[in-house]
Amino acid sequence: MAREVTEDSCYVALTHEHLDARSMMDRVRSPKAGAIVLFAGTTRDNFAGKPVKELQYTSYEPRALQTMLTICKSVKEKHSLTAIAMIHRLGVVPIAEESILIAVSSPHRQAAWKAGEEALEECKEKVEVWKKEEFGGEGGVWRANRDGAVGVRVDGDKENEPLSGPHGPYSLPPNFSPIRDTFTMATLAKSMPRLVPVSFISRPILRSQISRSHMTLPSFSLEGKTCVVTGGARGLGKEFLSAFALSGAKGACIDLSLQAGENSIGHIKKHIASQSSVPTSYKPELRAYACDVTSESQVQDTWGLIVKDFRKVDVVVTAAGIVDNFEGENYPFDRWKKMMDINLNGSFLFAREAGNYWIDQKMKGNLILVSSMSSQICVRPQKQAAYNAWGLKGIRVNSLCPGYMKTDLIIDLLEREGKHIEENWVKDIPMGRLGHPSDLQGTIVWMASDASNYLHGSDIVVDGGYCCW
């Protein structure tokens, strides 16, 4: 997924996915432009007379994105461009595939030509991206991401020895944390030339100071995605929104109260800032929206605002809901109607908006309906009984069925009804406890990410084993 920044008609991004030339041209397309120039850099099959197997790129992403944005703004202003877009691919780039795309639009073609060339040269000279060339039968060589720079062979590590390149030892700032600054230091530690900018230099790095970041499948990343969560101010919705933000996604927090949504976002941002594994430069993009999910007009208006603010929506999670505890025969009809209106109709209204949007935009979508294990089994000891075909269009629809989770609603219920209810629940849970909303974070990220690409029409039960009895 792409990590991207858009500002003043300048778009920059880093991604591990294949690059799409048409989408980059569309980003700079404008009625005011008389010309669009597109540059595509591809992997060649040789360098200095040696056969190249593939290229591999790595980057310090937060700094690289900022440098790319600075270059684009400068070039845009200098040449009076309409718009400019720059994207660089990271990871392995096979022979003949694109590693970089730069698109510029301008009222006049001459300015577009000059601006495109200048943006390319500035990018190769200044952006914090390094590449490793894999030569046939000779292993890898790291070098600066510019033409003609000399590479250095990858060799082994020596503990507690300063990392050195042809220009001396590597250096990093005094407050460097290999956990917090999670660009690929394990890669830099393999004898890459000293390519760290002068402003980054302060002290030598020892090999023992380099810590490999946790490895995971790239498909689990939510970078570049926008996730909409109803009921995001508390309980499960808040946990889901937090998980999405920690996974790199932008998020829309929908709740009845705007203040409650903003408070939730403030708490999530504070939590993320306290995590040592998160780069200090990372600031999650989260926005709160007040909406009564039972109002068709409010849902439609809120959806329009979200699309306008974020430009696209990739994932929708319907977590807004209430819970009651009545025997079926004694359930007050007004309470039944309210619960159905919020839990069922509220989910339907947002699901319908999302489905129409994805179909109209001809894009893939991911709808996650938060349900309950009650859809799979008759819960006990309480006596209550209250309770499509979009796959071909690339829209996945699944439901998440949590077990007994100690949300604010359940805590309030237990305080009203008595702790004996929790004791009865727990004795039927093999894991011996109620779940915490955070126990669902891994599952909701998996369901929202491309790692669950073939998951469709499924009920995912997370209940501590309650349903296995």
PEGIWO-V516779 format. One line per field, one symbol per residue. ss: DSSP state (@ for helix, = for strand, . for the rest). psi: psi as a letter, one per 40 degrees, with the letter a starting at -180 (. if undefined). burial: I if it has 9 or more other C-alpha atoms within 8 Angstrom, else O. A space follows every 50 residues. Layout:
# PEGIWO-V516779
ss->???
psi->???
burial->???
This chain:
# PEGIWO-V516779
ss->..=====..======.....@@@@@@@@......========...==..= =========.@@@@@@@@@@@@@@@@@@@...=======.====...=== ======..@@@@@@@@@@@@@@@@@@..=======...======...... .==........=.==..==.==............@@@@.........@@@ ..==.=@@@........@@@.....=====....@@@@@@@@@@@@...= =====..@@@@@@@@@@@@@@@@............=====.....@@@@@ @@@@@@@@@@....====.........@@@..@@@@@@@@@@@@@@@@@@ @@@@@@@@@@@...========@@@...............@@@.====== ==..=..@@@@@@@@@@..@@@@@@@........=.@@@@@@@@@@@@.@ @@......====...@@@.
psi->iihihhhffhhiihieiiihdddddddehideheihhhhhhihieihfei hhdiihiiigddddddddddddddddddefidiihhhhhiahhiheihdi hhhiiididdddddddddddddddddhghiihhhiheeaihiiifiheih ihihaiihifhhhiaeeaiiiiidehheddgfigddddeffiigehidee hdiihideehhhihiihdeeieheihhhhifeeibdddddddddddeeii ihhhidhddddddddddddddddehdehhdehhhhhiihhhheehddddd dddddddddedihdhhhgehiiiigiideehhdddddddddddddddddd ddddddddddefiiihhhhhbieeedihiieieifg.ifedeeehhhiih giahhgiddddddddddiedddddddeehdefiiiideeeddddddddie dfdehhfihhhgeeedee.
burial->IIIIIOOOIIIIIIIIOOIOIOOIIOIIIOOOIIIIIIIIOIIOIOOOOO IIIIIIIIIIIOOIIOIIIOIIIOIIOOIOIIIIIIIIIIOOIIIOOIII IIIIIIIIIOIIIIIIOIIIOIIIOOIIIIIIIIIIOOIIIIIIIOOOOO IIIIOOOOOOOIIIIOOOIIIIIOOOOIIIIIOIIIOOIIIIIIOIOOOI IOIIIIIOOIIOIOOOOOIIIIIIIIIIIIIIIIIIIIIIIIIIIIIIII IIIIIIIIOIIIIIIOOIIOOIIOOOOIIOOOOIOIIIIIIIIIOOOIII OIIOOIIOOOOOIIIIIIIIOOOOOIIIOOIOOOIIOOIIIIIIIIIOII IOIIIOOIIOOOIIIIIIIIIIIIIOOOOOOOIOOOOOOIIOIIIIIIII IIIOIIIOIIIOIIOOOOOOIIOIIIOIIOOIOIIIIOOIIOOIIIIIII IIOOIOOOOOIIIIIIOOO
